[in-house]
Amino acid sequence: MQDTTQVTPITNPQERNAWKTGFTPQAEIWNGRLAMIGFAAAVLIELFSRQGLLHFWGLM
């Protein structure tokens, strides 16, 4: 059985922003960035519309 938990360190800083798929450090960095953008968008919608996100979309 192979040990698949080892992660190779990023040696080149330009590689950190590469768009790679799969379970790679670059994919996790992009996943975090996009999640932060989505969370910020949800907060801004709630602040400016004075409604919850589900009410804004008409789901409740």
C-alpha positions as CSV (number, residue, x, y, z in Angstrom):
1,M,0.0,0.0,0.0
2,Q,1.4,3.4,-1.0
3,D,1.6,6.4,1.4
4,T,-0.4,9.1,-0.4
5,T,-0.3,11.6,2.5
6,Q,3.0,13.1,1.6
7,V,2.9,16.6,0.0
8,T,5.8,17.9,-2.1
9,P,6.7,21.5,-1.1
10,I,6.4,24.3,-3.6
11,T,9.8,25.4,-4.6
12,N,8.9,28.0,-7.2
13,P,6.6,30.9,-5.9
14,Q,5.1,31.2,-9.4
15,E,3.9,27.6,-9.1
16,R,1.7,28.5,-6.2
17,N,-0.8,30.3,-8.5
18,A,-0.8,27.6,-11.1
19,W,-4.3,26.3,-12.0
20,K,-3.9,22.6,-11.3
21,T,-6.6,20.1,-10.6
22,G,-6.8,17.2,-8.1
23,F,-5.6,17.2,-4.5
24,T,-2.7,19.5,-4.9
25,P,-1.6,22.5,-2.8
26,Q,-2.4,24.8,-5.7
27,A,-6.0,23.5,-5.9
28,E,-6.5,24.0,-2.2
29,I,-5.2,27.6,-2.4
30,W,-7.7,28.4,-5.2
31,N,-10.5,26.6,-3.3
32,G,-9.8,28.9,-0.3
33,R,-9.6,32.0,-2.4
34,L,-12.9,31.3,-4.2
35,A,-14.6,30.4,-0.9
36,M,-13.5,33.8,0.6
37,I,-14.9,35.6,-2.4
38,G,-18.2,33.7,-2.1
39,F,-18.5,34.4,1.6
40,A,-17.7,38.1,1.1
41,A,-20.4,38.3,-1.6
42,A,-23.0,36.7,0.7
43,V,-22.2,39.1,3.5
44,L,-22.4,42.1,1.1
45,I,-25.8,40.9,-0.3
46,E,-27.1,40.6,3.3
47,L,-25.8,44.1,4.3
48,F,-27.1,45.9,1.2
49,S,-30.4,44.2,0.8
50,R,-31.3,44.0,4.5
51,Q,-32.5,40.4,3.9
52,G,-31.0,37.0,4.4
53,L,-29.4,35.3,1.5
54,L,-32.2,32.8,1.0
55,H,-34.9,35.5,1.2
56,F,-32.9,37.6,-1.4
57,W,-33.0,34.6,-3.8
58,G,-36.7,34.0,-3.0
59,L,-36.1,30.6,-1.6
60,M,-37.8,31.3,1.8
